[in-house]
Amino acid sequence: MKKVAFITGGSRGIGYGIAEHLANAGFDLAINGVRPEAAVQDALNALRERGRDVLYCPGDVASPEARRTMLDAVNGHFGQLNVLVNNAGVAPKERRDILDATEESFQHVLTTNLQGAYFLSQAAANWMITQRAEQSDFWACIINVSSISATVASVNRGEYCVAKAGLSMATQLFAVRLGEYNIPVYEVRPGVIKTDMTAGVTAKYDALIENGLCVQKRWGFADDVGRAVASLARGDFPYSTGQVIMVDGGLTLPRL
C-alpha cells in the first residue's frame, strides 16, 4: 500500500536529505518550497528517479492561504497523507543581540518557524483523523524538525531559539491530543548541520568542532537527519510519541 509524506522546505538542505531517505523508504512525496518549480526541477527529478511520485507544492508556510492550497494539492494528487514533516524554517535576516533585536524580525521568524508548523499540523492532524476513521490500519504521524536551539541559548538570534522551543512544546501538545487516535508525533532535534543556512559560519564551527564542541568530532549532515526521520516515518518507534530524537553528535551531552 502506498504511503505519502509531505515535507515542508523539502527541496534543499535538511529537507532534501529527509526527502531522499523517505523516497528510499518507499514514500511518494509532496515537496514544499518557496522557489519556483523550475528552480528545483533537478532536485525533484532526482527524487523521481528513485521511482517515487513527486508533487511540488510551492508556498510560504507562514500563509494560511498557502497552507490550505498545499494540502488541497496533496489531497487532489494523492488522495491521502500519511506523514507530515514540518521542516521549513528561516533564520533571522540579521543576527542581533536580544537587547537590540526588532519585533519585525521576531514576527518573521516566529510566523514561519512556529505558527506555520503549528497550524499546518492542526490541518494535517484533522485530515489524518478522518483517514483513520475510514481505514483502521491507516498509519500516520507528524514529525517536527526543531533544533538544539530549543534548549541552547544563542543571544544573537533569540527569535530563532524561541521559535524552536515553541515547536518543541507543540510536539508535546499534538502528541497528547492525537494519542487517542494512535497518531504519534515526534521531534527531531538537529545540532550543527552543514547546509546553506550554516554556510556563513563554517569557519567558526570548524574551529569549535575541532576543539571538542561535539562528542563525535564532525559536522552533522542532512543525511544524518534524513535517516532519523525515515525511521520514525516508517513506524519503527510506534510507542514513543512525544519524544525527542537528538541528531547532534553529542553536542548537548553534559560533560566535565
Backbone as a ProteinNet text record, in pm:
[ID]
protein_1_A
[PRIMARY]
MKKVAFITGGSRGIGYGIAEHLANAGFDLAINGVRPEAAVQDALNALRERGRDVLYCPGDVASPEARRTMLDAVNGHFGQLNVLVNNAGVAPKERRDILDATEESFQHVLTTNLQGAYFLSQAAANWMITQRAEQSDFWACIINVSSISATVASVNRGEYCVAKAGLSMATQLFAVRLGEYNIPVYEVRPGVIKTDMTAGVTAKYDALIENGLCVQKRWGFADDVGRAVASLARGDFPYSTGQVIMVDGGLTLPRL
[TERTIARY]
84.8	0	88.3	56.8	138.4	123.7	228.4	225.7	278.2	224.1	256.9	311	420.8	479.4	484.8	451	457.5	568.3	670.4	787.6	793.6	781.1	795.4	943.8	978	1119	1198.5	1137.9	1197.6	1282.1	1307	1378.9	1529.6	1576.1	1720.5	1753.8	1881.8	1927.9	1876.2	1843	1794.2	1668	1579.4	1455.5	1478.2	1577.2	1605.4	1669.5	1753.4	1808.2	1697.5	1596.9	1480.2	1405.5	1385	1312.4	1381.9	1514.3	1588.5	1563.5	1569.3	1552.6	1407.4	1312.2	1172.8	1143.4	1203.3	1188.2	1245.7	1362.6	1424.4	1339.6	1262.1	1176.6	1042.3	1022.7	902.5	789.6	815.7	711.7	702.7	580.7	559.8	567	603.8	640.7	568	527.8	487	594.7	657.7	770.3	727.6	742.8	712.7	841.4	832.2	941.1	887.3	968.1	922.9	976.9	1069.4	1124.6	1032.2	1040.2	961.6	998.4	904.5	929.3	1048.5	1065.3	1176.8	1311.4	1317.5	1443.6	1477.2	1378	1402	1382.2	1372.7	1341	1443.3	1571.2	1674	1655.8	1625.5	1604.5	1482.6	1374.7	1253.1	1278	1348.2	1375.9	1463	1557.8	1644.3	1562.3	1461.1	1373.2	1285.9	1239.6	1156.2	1235.3	1364.8	1449.3	1460.5	1420	1416.7	1285.6	1204.5	1080.5	961.3	969.9	861.5	782	653.4	568.6	595.3	634.8	674.9	594.7	528.3	449	517	532.1	587.8	474.9	482.3	378.2	441.8	454.2	516.9	427.7	491.3	414.1	486.7	445.2	503.4	420.4	480	403.9	350.5	402.8	352.3	215.2	173.6	47.7	-64.1	-173.5	-286.6	-340.5	-348.1	-399.8	-307.3	-176.9	-81.5	-89.5	-105.6	-116.2	-238.2	-351.4	-472.5	-452.4	-391.2	-368.7	-278.7	-174.5	-81.8	-148.6	-223.5	-290.1	-397.5	-465.8	-562.8	-493.8	-374.1	-298.9	-256.4	-211.9	-173.1	-293.6	-407.3	-529.1	-572.7	-567.3	-609.7	-520.3	-390.6	-295.9	-286	-276.7	-252.9	-377.6	-465.5	-584.7	-559.6	-441	-409.5	-284.6	-264.6	-142.3	-112.5	2.9	43.9	138.7	229.7	334.9	349.9	344.2	378	512	606.4	735.9	744.7	733.9	746.6	894.4	952.9	1096	1126.7	1037.5	1065.8	1098.7	1200.9	1237.9	1326.8	1328.6	1413.1	1497.7	1613	1696.8	1665.5	1700.4	1685.1	1759.1	1699.9	1765.5	1897.4	1904.1	2026.6	2040.8	2155.4	2177.3	2203	2117.6	2132.6	2112.2	2187.8	2173.2	2027.3	1979	1838.1	1806.4	1907.7	1883.5	1857.7	1888.7	1870.9	1778.7	1735.1	1656.1	1521.1	1467.2	1344.3	1222.2	1106.6	981.1	954.9	999	980.7	1051.9	1174.8	1249.7	1184.7	1142.9	1077.4	953.2	871.9	748.8	779.6	880.1	917.6	957.1	1040.7	1089	979.2	907.4	803.9	689	652.4	540.5	572.2	695.2	734.7	767.5	855	910.7	817.5	725.2	636.7	489.6	440.6	297.4	261.6	346.7	318.6	313.3	411.4	414.8	298.8	263.7	156.1	23.1	-8.7	-139.7	-141.7	-25.2	-19.8	-41.1	15.6	-7.3	-154.6	-216.7	-359.3	-441.5	-418.9	-495.6	-465.3	-337	-299.9	-354.7	-350.6	-399.5	-547.7	-626.1	-768.7	-793.2	-714.5	-726	-684.2	-577.3	-531.7	-636	-701.2	-807.3	-918.6	-956.3	-1060	-1016.4	-891.6	-841.4	-838.7	-803	-801.5	-942.9	-1040.1	-1179.1	-1229.7	-1175.7	-1217.7	-1139	-1021	-932.3	-856.3	-897.2	-847.1	-697.4	-639.7	-496	-415.1	-475.1	-406.2	-294.3	-172.6	-57.7	-36.8	-21.6	4.2	90.7	170.9	247.5	287.2	327.2	378	517.4	610	749.1	791.5	829.2	875	1027.1	1087.2	1232.3	1261.7	1316.4	1344.1	1493.4	1557.2	1699.2	1746.8	1876.8	1930.3	1903.8	1870.9	1838.2	1709.4	1636.6	1519.3	1559.7	1684.3	1731.3	1866.8	1939.8	2072.2	2057.6	2084.2	2059.4	2165.5	2118.4	2205.9	2149.9	2214	2154.2	2156.5	2226.6	2226.1	2124.5	2043.1	1931.4	1821.5	1780.3	1681.8	1550.2	1508.4	1380	1381	1495.9	1508.2	1497	1564.4	1558.5	1416.5	1349	1211.5	1119.6	1137.3	1054.2	1076	1200.5	1228.9	1183	1194.4	1141.7	989.8	925.5	781	742.2	821.5	793.2	808.9	902.6	920	795.1	739.7	615.9	498.7	495.5	389.1	391	511.4	523.3	454.3	479.1	418.6	267.2	221.9	78.4	4.6	56.8	-9.2	4.4	116	131.2	22.5	-2.1	-105.6	-244	-270.3	-405.3	-434.9	-333.7	-356.2	-334.1	-301.6	-278.2	-398.3	-518.2	-636.9	-660.1	-599.5	-613.8	-494.6	-402.1	-280.6	-203.3	-193.1	-112.7	4	121.3	234.2	289.4	345.6	408.3	547.7	646.5	785.8	857	966	1055.1	1194	1248.3	1387.7	1465.8	1569.9	1640.4	1784.3	1811.6	1948.2	2038.9	2168.9	2269.4	2328.3	2459.5	2526.9	2532.2	2448.9	2433.8	2487.6	2566.2	2625.9	2521.1	2466.4	2368	2395.5	2312.1	2329.3	2302	2220.8	2191.4	2314.3	2404.3	2523.8	2648	2630.5	2745.9	2824.7	2755.2	2822.4	2902.7	2884.1	2956	3041.4	3078	3155.1	3286.7	3360.5	3491.1	3475.8	3375.3	3350.2	3326.9	3239.5	3205.9	3313.4	3388.2	3504	3596.3	3622.9	3712.8	3651	3522.9	3457.2	3451.9	3420.3	3413.8	3552.2	3652.6	3790	3831.6	3776.9	3815.2	3717.9	3632.4	3553.7	3410	3353.8	3214.1	3122.1	3145.8	3063.9	3144	3073.9	3140.3	3193	3108.7	3152.5	3211	3338.4	3414.5	3394.8	3273.4	3244.7	3116.2	3096.3	2968.9	2861.5	2737.9	2625.5	2589	2521.2	2480.2	2330.1	2275.1	2133.1	2100.6	2195.7	2177.5	2153.4	2220.2	2201.1	2057.4	2006.1	1869.1	1769.6	1797.8	1709.6	1693.8	1802.2	1796.5	1703	1714.5	1630.9	1483.2	1455.1	1315.9	1254.9	1329.9	1277.8	1243.2	1325	1297.7	1165.7	1142.1	1016.3	898.4	917.3	808.7	768.5	865.5	835.9	754.2	755.8	686	774.3	905.5	998	986.3	924.4	908.5	761.5	672.7	529.7	483.1	562.1	521	604.2	651.4	740	689.7	559.1	504.9	550.8	573.4	613.2	761.4	838.9	979.6	1067.9	1183.5	1283	1394.4	1424.1	1537.1	1649.8	1758.2	1870.3	1959.2	1994	2086.5	2192.7	2272.3	2365.8	2508.2	2538.6	2675.1	2719	2622.3	2656.5	2685.6	2654.9	2686.7	2622.1	2498.4	2425.7	2443	2528.2	2554.1	2627	2578.5	2653	2789.4	2893.1	3029.8	3111.8	3210	3305.3	3439.6
-120.1	0	125.1	220.3	340.6	425.4	501.2	598.8	730.6	838.9	972	1057.9	1125.7	1217.7	1357.4	1455.8	1596.8	1661.2	1714	1771.7	1920.2	2003.8	2147.1	2181.1	2275.2	2308.4	2188.7	2108.6	1981.1	1980.3	2096	2097.8	2118.8	2142.4	2160.1	2141.4	2134.3	2127	2005.5	2024.5	1915.9	1855	1937.8	1887.4	1792.6	1824	1735.9	1605.5	1612.5	1489.8	1399.6	1459.8	1383.9	1323.9	1404.8	1356.5	1236.2	1240.5	1128.5	999.6	1008.3	887.4	838.3	929.5	886	823.3	877.2	814.6	673.8	657.6	525.4	429.4	485.2	403.2	370.5	419.1	384.1	484.3	603.6	705	783.2	808.8	913.4	1046.3	1152.3	1275.7	1398.4	1481.9	1618.6	1708.5	1786.9	1871	2016.7	2083.3	2226.4	2307.8	2424.9	2521.2	2655	2758.3	2891.6	2931.5	2852.9	2885.9	2836.9	2896.6	2847.2	2702.9	2628.4	2487.5	2467.3	2558.6	2545.3	2548.2	2619.8	2632.9	2507.9	2420.5	2299.6	2172.8	2190.5	2077.5	1965	1999.4	1896	1811.9	1877.6	1805.9	1715	1765.3	1684.7	1564.4	1587.7	1477.2	1369.8	1412.2	1314.8	1226.5	1283.5	1204	1110.3	1159.9	1075.7	958.7	979.7	871.2	756.1	779	672.3	593.5	624.5	550.8	603.1	727.3	782.1	884.7	898.2	1003.7	1128.1	1236.5	1357.2	1476.9	1542.5	1662.6	1781.8	1891.1	2013	2105.1	2154	2240.4	2372	2467.8	2594.4	2674.1	2744.7	2828.9	2855.9	2963.2	3006.5	2947.9	2864.3	2800.5	2902	3023.7	3127.7	3178.1	3146.8	3197.2	3094.9	3130.4	3037.8	2993	3085.3	3051.1	2951.3	2972.5	2880.8	2742.6	2736.6	2605.9	2529.9	2598.9	2533.6	2486.2	2571.6	2536.3	2414.2	2408.1	2295.6	2164.8	2166	2043.3	2001	2098	2065.5	1999.4	2048.9	1990.2	1847	1823.8	1688	1594.5	1641.9	1560.9	1533.2	1636	1619.3	1525.2	1526.2	1444.4	1301.5	1290.4	1158.9	1099.8	1188.3	1140.4	1095.8	1117.9	1076.1	1147.6	1142.5	1193.6	1109.2	1045.3	961.3	1032.1	1111.5	1172.2	1319.3	1403.5	1544.6	1569.2	1626.2	1664.4	1817.1	1877.2	2022.8	2057	2091.3	2119	2262.6	2328.6	2462.5	2558.6	2638.5	2735.8	2844	2956.3	3068.4	3111.4	3166.7	3228.6	3377.8	3445.4	3591	3651	3751.3	3815.1	3878.5	3916.6	3975.9	3931.5	3871.4	3830.9	3955.5	3974.6	4091.5	4048.7	4110	4087.1	4108.4	4027.9	4040.9	4178.7	4252.4	4388.1	4485.5	4443.9	4530.7	4472.4	4348.1	4281.1	4349.9	4333	4403.7	4311.7	4371.6	4296.4	4242.7	4317	4270.3	4137.2	4126.5	4001.9	3890.5	3921.6	3823.6	3767.1	3856	3812.4	3729.4	3770.6	3697.4	3553.7	3536.5	3402.9	3319.6	3377.4	3301.9	3260.4	3347.6	3315.7	3196.4	3189.5	3078.1	2953	2966.5	2850.5	2786.9	2864.2	2810.5	2814.9	2932.4	2944.1	2861.6	2866.2	2789.8	2640.6	2590.4	2447.1	2408.3	2493.7	2465.1	2446.1	2538.2	2531.6	2436.4	2410.7	2304.9	2169.6	2153.1	2030.6	2015.3	2124	2119.1	2069.3	2127.7	2089.5	1945.9	1909.2	1772.9	1671.8	1705.7	1613.8	1584.5	1685.6	1663.6	1574.8	1593	1507.1	1364.1	1349.3	1216.4	1143.8	1216.8	1157.2	1103.7	1180.5	1136.4	1010.7	1007.9	891	766.6	784.6	670.2	618.8	709.2	667.5	583.8	611.6	539.1	409.4	400.2	285.3	260.2	162.2	143.4	118.1	60.6	32.9	141.6	257	367.3	419.9	423.2	472.6	620.2	697.1	840.2	887.4	988.4	1052.1	1192.3	1272.7	1407.7	1416	1472.3	1483.9	1629.8	1688.9	1827.3	1832.2	1902.1	1920.3	2051.8	2039.3	2159.4	2190.9	2204.1	2241	2233.2	2214.7	2225.7	2364.3	2459.8	2594.4	2598.4	2486.2	2477.3	2485.4	2445	2446.8	2515.5	2538.2	2601.3	2748.7	2836.5	2979.7	3044.4	3118.1	3199.1	3340.7	3429.5	3560.4	3650.6	3608.7	3690.9	3640.2	3545.2	3502.4	3443.7	3527.9	3485.5	3442.5	3509.6	3475.4	3332.7	3288.2	3151.5	3051.3	3080	2991.1	2982	3094.2	3094	3013.5	3029.2	2955.4	2805.1	2762.7	2619.2	2562.9	2641.8	2597.4	2581.9	2673.5	2663.2	2541.2	2510	2392.5	2264.9	2265.4	2150.9	2129.6	2235.8	2222.7	2184.4	2236.9	2198.3	2047.7	1990.5	1845.6	1773.5	1817.2	1752.7	1770.6	1889.3	1916.5	1827.8	1821.5	1739.7	1591	1551.3	1411.1	1371.9	1457.4	1429.4	1426.8	1525.2	1535.8	1422.6	1376.1	1274.1	1132	1118.9	986.4	894.1	946.5	862.2	807.1	871.1	825.7	741	717.2	642.4	706.2	838.7	914.4	974.7	911.9	965	1094.3	1173.6	1299.8	1301.5	1333.6	1327.6	1460.8	1480	1592.7	1538.9	1580.9	1551	1680.4	1673.4	1794.9	1791.7	1850.7	1851.4	1947.8	1916.6	2006.5	2093.2	2097.7	2180.1	2099.5	2137.9	2064.8	2150	2088.4	2162	2180.4	2300.1	2336.9	2479.3	2528.6	2667.4	2764.7	2724.6	2812.8	2834.3	2734.9	2747.3	2783.6	2807.6	2835.1	2957.1	3056.7	3178.5	3166.9	3056.2	3038.4	2911.2	2868.4	2744.5	2750.2	2856.4	2867	2863.7	2931.8	2934.5	2793.6	2718.5	2585.3	2482	2502.1	2415.7	2418.4	2538	2553.7	2496.5	2523.6	2474.4	2321.8	2262.2	2115.9	2055.7	2116.8	2068.4	2073.6	2170.8	2188.9	2122.6	2030	1947.8	1987.6	2071.6	2111.1	1989.6	1893	1772.4	1651.6	1554.2	1429.6	1359.1	1352.4	1299.8	1417	1409.8	1526.2	1552.8	1588.9	1624.1	1704.9	1768.4	1831.1	1722.9	1762	1678.7	1710	1616.1	1634.2	1608.7	1660.5	1638.6	1489.9	1410.1	1265.8	1208.6	1262.3	1215.5	1239.6	1357.2	1390.2	1305.4	1288.9	1209.4	1067	1008.1	870.9	862.7	960.4	960	977.9	1071.6	1097.5	976	913.6	797.2	684.5	665.3	560.5	586.3	710.9	747.1	731.9	778.9	775	632.2	541.2	400.1	335.3	395.7	336.5	251.1	273.7	194.3	223.5	338.7	375.9	410	312.5	341.9	375.2	337.9	357.2	466	562.3	666.8	806.1	823.1	953.4	1062.2	1181	1295.6	1303.6	1206.1	1200.3	1283.3	1319.1	1396.4	1303.3	1306	1231.3	1331	1317.2	1408.7	1363.8	1457.8	1431	1541	1536.1	1646.9	1602.5	1475	1428.9	1437.9	1442.3	1451.8	1592.7	1693.3	1831.2	1870.1	1827.1	1871.8	1779	1676.4	1591.4	1672	1667.4	1735.2	1669.4	1750.5	1698.4	1784.7	1722	1794.4	1802.3
0	0	0	-86.1	-95.2	30.6	60.9	168.2	113.2	165.5	115.9	229.4	204.3	301.2	242	322	283.8	365.7	297.2	362.7	331.5	432.4	408.4	402.9	314.8	295.7	247.5	159.4	122	-2.9	-61.2	-188.8	-175.3	-51.7	-31.7	115.7	144.4	282.1	356.4	483.1	566.3	505.7	453.8	397.2	281.3	198.5	85	131.5	234.5	291.9	344.4	405.1	452.2	333.6	229.5	111.2	49.2	40.7	-17.5	59.8	191.6	272	272.4	266.8	259.4	123.5	17.6	-114.1	-112.5	-51.9	-41.9	40.4	135.8	221.6	155.9	33.4	-40.3	-36.4	17	23.9	-107	-153.6	-251.7	-178.3	-249.2	-181.4	-233.8	-140.3	-170.5	-110.7	-195.5	-154.5	-158.8	-46	-39.8	-44.8	-107.1	-108.8	-153.1	-140.6	-180.7	-317.2	-372.1	-503.9	-615.2	-734	-847.5	-879.3	-935.3	-962.7	-1055.8	-1151.2	-1244.9	-1173.1	-1061	-987.5	-907.3	-885.8	-805.9	-889.1	-1020.7	-1107.6	-1097.6	-1089.2	-1080.1	-953.5	-843.6	-717.6	-726.4	-785.4	-799.1	-888.9	-997.5	-1090.6	-1026	-944.2	-876.3	-783.2	-719.1	-633.4	-717.3	-830.4	-917.9	-974.6	-994	-1044.9	-946.6	-822.9	-723.2	-730	-831.9	-852.9	-777.1	-728.3	-648.8	-727.7	-691.8	-744.2	-660.1	-723	-650.1	-698.7	-605.8	-633.8	-568.4	-643.8	-585.8	-542.7	-419.3	-362.2	-319.1	-410.8	-372.8	-278.6	-188.8	-98.9	30.8	96.2	222.5	335.8	420.2	527.7	628.1	625.4	714.4	671.5	549.1	494.4	511.8	579.1	591.9	456.5	361.8	228.8	159.6	171	108.4	171.5	302.7	368.6	317.9	306.5	256	112.4	31.2	-109	-120.7	-38.3	-45.7	-5.3	103.1	146	45.8	-13	-117.9	-236	-269.7	-381.5	-350.2	-227.1	-186.2	-193.8	-144.9	-147.8	-291.2	-375	-513.3	-591.8	-561.8	-637.2	-583.6	-449.4	-389.2	-323.6	-276.6	-207	-64.4	-12	124	172.1	304.5	365.2	488	487	599.3	695.5	640.7	723.2	687.7	789.6	773.5	841.1	766.4	822.7	819.6	937.3	948.1	958.3	844.3	838.3	797.8	725.6	673.5	787.4	764.2	865.6	807.6	875.7	834.2	952.9	922.4	1024.1	1029.1	1136.4	1135.7	1016.3	954.3	840.6	882.1	1007.9	1062.4	1207.5	1240.5	1378.9	1464	1565.4	1651.7	1796.1	1884.4	2027.3	2068.4	2161.9	2201.3	2261	2303.4	2352.9	2239	2116.5	2000.6	1893.4	1910	1806.4	1786.8	1666.4	1631.3	1636.1	1657.1	1653.7	1513.1	1412.4	1274.7	1252.5	1299.3	1284.8	1366.7	1487.1	1573.5	1504.4	1449.9	1383.6	1260.1	1182.9	1061.4	1094.5	1195.2	1229.7	1295.8	1390.4	1462.4	1370.7	1278	1189.6	1100.8	1053.1	966.8	1046.7	1145.7	1213.1	1314.8	1368.9	1471.8	1431.1	1400	1367.9	1244.6	1142.2	1020.8	1049.4	1122.7	1155	1244.7	1339.1	1433.9	1361.7	1273.7	1209.5	1090.1	1030.8	930.7	998.8	1117.3	1194.2	1229.4	1268.3	1302.2	1184.8	1067.7	949	908.3	908.9	870.7	969.8	1098.7	1201.2	1182.6	1154.7	1133	1011.2	908.3	789.6	823.4	900	938.2	1023.2	1112.4	1194.6	1106.2	1006.2	912.6	838.4	794.9	722.8	812	937.8	1029.8	1056	1060.1	1081.1	963.9	845.9	726.4	707	769.4	748.7	879	954.8	1091.5	1098.3	994	995.5	925.7	903.6	837.3	926.8	874.3	950.1	922.4	1029	1014.3	1129.8	1104	1210.5	1165.9	1263.2	1238.8	1298.7	1222.1	1266.1	1254.2	1366.1	1368	1374.4	1281.9	1282.4	1355	1474	1552.9	1546.3	1660.2	1664	1807.8	1827.2	1962.6	2019.7	1933	1979.4	2060.6	2065.2	2152.1	2298.8	2328.1	2467.4	2484.6	2375.8	2383.4	2346.7	2439.1	2419.9	2331.3	2230.7	2144.7	2147.3	2221.7	2245.1	2122.9	2016	1894.4	1791.7	1830.1	1745.7	1833.8	1927.8	2026.4	1965.2	1857.9	1796.1	1741.8	1691	1639.4	1754.8	1865.4	1981.4	2035.8	2047.1	2098.1	2006.5	1876.1	1780.5	1794.6	1807.2	1817.9	1951.9	2058.6	2188	2180	2110.7	2092.3	2010.9	1909.1	1827	1909.9	2002.9	2091.3	2176.8	2230.8	2308.2	2218.6	2096.5	2003.5	1978.1	1969.8	1953.2	2067.6	2189.1	2305.8	2306.2	2271.8	2271.3	2171.1	2049.2	1947.7	1979.2	2040.4	2079.9	2179.8	2277.3	2376.8	2312.2	2228.6	2170.4	2072.8	2000	1896.7	1947.7	2075.3	2130.9	2116.3	2136.2	2127.5	1987.4	1888.6	1750.7	1705.2	1795.5	1764.3	1649.1	1655.3	1558.9	1636.6	1632.1	1708.4	1648.7	1735.6	1697.1	1758.2	1677.7	1720.2	1693.8	1766.5	1740.8	1709	1597	1563.1	1582.5	1664.3	1705.9	1655	1537.6	1483.9	1560	1550.4	1604.2	1494.9	1486.1	1385.3	1255.6	1160.5	1034.7	920.2	833.3	721.1	611.5	601.6	499.1	454.4	362.4	319.9	433.9	533.7	646.4	734.8	739.1	823	742	611.7	525.2	572.3	626	667.2	795.2	868	994.2	991.1	869.8	855.4	932.7	915.7	982.2	1133.6	1184.6	1329.7	1382	1315.5	1366.3	1334.6	1227.8	1204.2	1326.1	1374.7	1489.3	1616.6	1638	1758.9	1761.9	1648.2	1640.8	1661.8	1603.2	1620.5	1767.7	1840.1	1980.1	2077.3	2026.7	2117.2	2138	2051.8	2067.6	2071.7	1983	1975.1	2023.9	2080.4	2119.1	1994.7	1891.5	1762	1684.3	1653.3	1608.5	1459.5	1422.5	1283.4	1277.2	1162.6	1132.5	1120.3	1144.4	1104.6	960.1	895.9	757.1	742.7	634.7	607.9	605	560.6	556.5	695.9	797.3	934.3	981.1	949.7	988.8	909.3	780	695.7	744.9	791.2	843.8	964.4	1054.3	1174.4	1139.1	1050.9	1013.1	944.1	854.5	782.6	879.2	981.4	1079.4	1151.5	1189.3	1254.3	1159	1036.1	937.6	902.8	902.4	873.8	984.7	1103.2	1215.9	1303.7	1299.3	1379.6	1529.4	1564.2	1704.9	1733.3	1719.1	1729.3	1870.6	1973.3	2111.9	2180.5	2100.8	2153.5	2120.2	2115.3	2078.3	2175.7	2121.4	2202	2233.4	2185	2221.1	2127.9	2181.6	2107.6	2061.9	1932.7	1877.8	1851.9	1926.1	1911.6	1796	1709.9	1598.4	1605.7	1711.6	1737.7	1766.9	1740.1	1763.5	1907.7	2000.5	2142.7	2190.4	2108.6	2143.9	2278.3	2300.6	2419.6	2539.3	2528.3	2644.7	2753.1	2876.9	2983.7	3001.6	3005.5	3018.4	3112.8	3173.9	3257.7	3187.2
[MASK]
++++++++++++++++++++++++++++++++++++++++++++++++++++++++++++++++++++++++++++++++++++++++++++++++++++++++++++++++++++++++++++++++++++++++++++++++++++++++++++++++++++++++++++++++++++++++++++++++++++++++++++++++++++++++++++++++++++++++++++++++++++++++++++++++

